[in-house]
Amino acid sequence: MRHCVGCGYCCIKSPCVLGQMWYGSEPTERCPGLVWKKSRYVCKLIEEHPNDDSLKKELSVGEGCCCGLNSWRRNVKKR
């Protein structure tokens, strides 16, 4: 498990169920809640509800990146 670098890989490759419900996006589309801030991606749901512990738990905030296929970790850029 590695810390999150804000590369956007997980949200671009596989939008979460909450993002799909909140924004009404299809599973194959990039989540509209994924926003570029300065030098990394952040989740708009978390920014709008920073004290919602159940939301953080559901989205695994702070759990880090566990995807071995994530080749974007070394090259965080706006995509």
Backbone bond lengths (Angstrom), bond angles and torsions (degrees), N, CA, C in turn:
res aa  C-N    CA-C-N  psi(-1)  N-CA   C-N-CA  omega(-1)  CA-C   N-CA-C  phi
1 M - - - 1.462 - - 1.519 108.65 -
2 R 1.305 117.12 128.76 1.466 122.56 178.80 1.521 109.25 -117.40
3 H 1.329 115.86 154.84 1.462 119.03 179.71 1.532 109.98 -67.75
4 C 1.312 116.44 155.38 1.459 122.46 179.49 1.525 109.43 -71.83
5 V 1.334 115.96 131.30 1.465 120.41 177.48 1.525 111.42 -104.60
6 G 1.337 116.83 -0.93 1.461 120.64 178.17 1.516 113.40 74.32
7 C 1.330 117.18 34.15 1.471 120.45 -177.70 1.527 111.93 -81.04
8 G 1.327 118.47 -17.31 1.458 122.16 178.68 1.517 115.17 84.97
9 Y 1.313 117.21 -0.83 1.461 121.72 -174.72 1.532 112.89 -53.07
10 C 1.314 116.58 -52.50 1.467 119.06 -174.15 1.532 111.74 -64.45
11 C 1.323 117.70 -40.66 1.466 120.73 -177.30 1.529 112.62 -75.91
12 I 1.319 116.91 -27.43 1.463 120.28 177.45 1.523 110.06 -79.55
13 K 1.317 117.12 -42.22 1.464 121.34 -177.88 1.525 113.03 -76.42
14 S 1.322 117.48 -34.33 1.459 120.65 -176.26 1.528 110.56 -150.96
15 P 1.341 118.03 87.13 1.458 120.84 -179.39 1.528 111.24 -57.48
16 C 1.333 116.43 141.42 1.463 120.39 -178.94 1.529 110.93 -72.83
17 V 1.310 115.29 160.89 1.461 121.90 -179.43 1.527 110.82 -62.11
18 L 1.338 116.84 -40.50 1.473 119.66 -179.95 1.522 111.26 -63.12
19 G 1.312 117.32 -41.60 1.458 120.80 177.26 1.515 111.72 -62.91
20 Q 1.325 116.51 -40.30 1.463 120.74 178.00 1.523 111.00 -64.92
21 M 1.332 116.52 -40.85 1.459 120.53 179.12 1.531 110.95 -68.72
22 W 1.331 116.78 -44.95 1.457 121.86 -175.07 1.529 112.03 -68.86
23 Y 1.335 116.18 -44.32 1.464 120.75 -175.19 1.517 113.74 -100.71
24 G 1.338 117.25 -8.71 1.457 120.32 178.01 1.515 113.93 70.94
25 S 1.323 117.46 26.80 1.457 119.83 -178.78 1.515 111.18 -86.71
26 E 1.298 115.70 157.06 1.457 122.03 176.04 1.526 108.39 -79.78
27 P 1.330 117.92 153.75 1.462 120.51 -178.87 1.529 114.28 -59.43
28 T 1.327 118.32 -24.14 1.466 120.83 -178.34 1.533 112.71 -87.43
29 E 1.319 117.78 -7.89 1.458 120.90 -179.09 1.521 110.87 -93.90
30 R 1.314 115.20 153.86 1.466 120.61 174.06 1.529 109.12 -67.89
31 C 1.296 116.94 138.53 1.456 121.34 -178.31 1.533 110.60 -66.81
32 P 1.336 117.84 127.72 1.459 120.84 177.57 1.523 112.75 -67.70
33 G 1.335 117.11 -13.85 1.454 121.05 178.15 1.517 113.43 -80.39
34 L 1.321 116.92 -7.21 1.456 121.36 178.94 1.525 107.80 -87.28
35 V 1.334 116.15 113.26 1.463 120.04 -176.44 1.531 111.12 -123.58
36 W 1.322 115.14 145.33 1.463 122.30 178.64 1.521 108.33 -85.90
37 K 1.323 116.83 124.59 1.470 122.65 179.13 1.516 108.88 -127.76
38 K 1.303 116.84 108.24 1.465 124.08 177.32 1.523 112.52 61.66
39 S 1.324 118.06 -79.60 1.462 119.71 -175.43 1.525 113.31 -136.38
40 R 1.348 116.88 17.04 1.465 120.35 -179.07 1.519 110.26 -159.89
41 Y 1.316 116.05 162.96 1.460 121.34 174.17 1.520 109.67 -87.53
42 V 1.313 115.77 146.55 1.459 122.45 174.81 1.527 108.50 -135.60
43 C 1.327 115.57 160.39 1.454 121.77 178.33 1.531 108.89 -91.47
44 K 1.316 116.12 123.34 1.458 121.15 -179.55 1.534 111.49 -63.98
45 L 1.335 117.14 -33.16 1.472 119.86 177.84 1.523 110.89 -60.77
46 I 1.324 116.72 -42.95 1.458 120.90 179.49 1.526 110.36 -69.14
47 E 1.317 117.79 -39.06 1.471 120.20 178.38 1.519 111.49 -63.97
48 E 1.329 117.15 -36.84 1.467 121.21 -178.60 1.529 112.24 -78.75
49 H 1.335 116.96 -21.45 1.472 121.78 -178.03 1.537 109.29 -133.88
50 P 1.326 117.85 62.71 1.465 120.91 -172.72 1.536 115.39 -65.48
51 N 1.319 118.14 -19.41 1.457 120.64 -177.70 1.528 113.63 -104.73
52 D 1.325 116.41 9.40 1.463 121.20 -178.81 1.527 109.49 -86.48
53 D 1.327 115.82 93.93 1.467 121.03 -177.39 1.521 112.89 -64.28
54 S 1.328 118.08 -33.18 1.463 119.84 179.71 1.532 110.48 -68.84
55 L 1.309 117.02 -35.65 1.465 121.34 176.30 1.524 110.01 -66.23
56 K 1.317 116.53 -45.11 1.464 120.61 178.32 1.519 111.34 -60.00
57 K 1.326 115.96 -40.86 1.461 119.99 179.53 1.526 110.47 -66.41
58 E 1.321 117.22 -44.68 1.465 121.89 179.88 1.527 112.02 -60.14
59 L 1.334 116.15 -36.87 1.471 120.71 -178.43 1.524 113.17 -92.96
60 S 1.332 116.26 2.55 1.478 122.60 179.16 1.531 112.72 59.14
61 V 1.324 116.27 36.71 1.456 121.13 178.20 1.523 109.71 -62.62
62 G 1.309 116.01 129.61 1.451 121.35 179.83 1.517 114.47 87.43
63 E 1.331 116.94 -4.41 1.462 120.78 -179.42 1.525 111.86 -79.95
64 G 1.318 116.87 -22.71 1.462 120.36 178.49 1.513 113.29 88.90
65 C 1.309 114.92 176.60 1.461 122.85 -177.10 1.527 109.65 -89.64
66 C 1.312 116.29 125.97 1.465 119.65 179.21 1.522 111.77 -117.35
67 C 1.330 116.98 9.07 1.457 120.09 -176.83 1.528 111.25 -89.99
68 G 1.312 116.13 112.12 1.458 121.37 178.95 1.514 113.07 -67.69
69 L 1.327 117.49 -16.82 1.459 121.26 -179.59 1.527 112.76 -87.42
70 N 1.320 116.92 -1.36 1.459 120.85 -176.12 1.533 110.72 -75.66
71 S 1.318 115.42 96.86 1.468 120.87 178.58 1.527 111.87 -87.21
72 W 1.335 116.71 -3.65 1.471 120.62 -177.44 1.520 113.16 -84.16
73 R 1.319 119.03 -12.10 1.465 122.08 -173.83 1.524 113.13 -53.60
74 R 1.316 116.99 -37.81 1.467 120.25 -176.14 1.520 113.05 -83.89
75 N 1.323 116.88 -9.55 1.457 120.04 -175.23 1.529 109.58 -133.43
76 V 1.322 116.43 72.26 1.457 121.00 -179.96 1.530 108.50 -76.14
77 K 1.332 115.72 116.32 1.467 120.07 -179.46 1.517 109.10 -151.57
78 K 1.315 114.96 161.81 1.456 120.05 178.50 1.525 108.00 -69.71
79 R 1.316 116.25 126.25 1.465 120.85 -178.75 1.507 110.68 -115.42
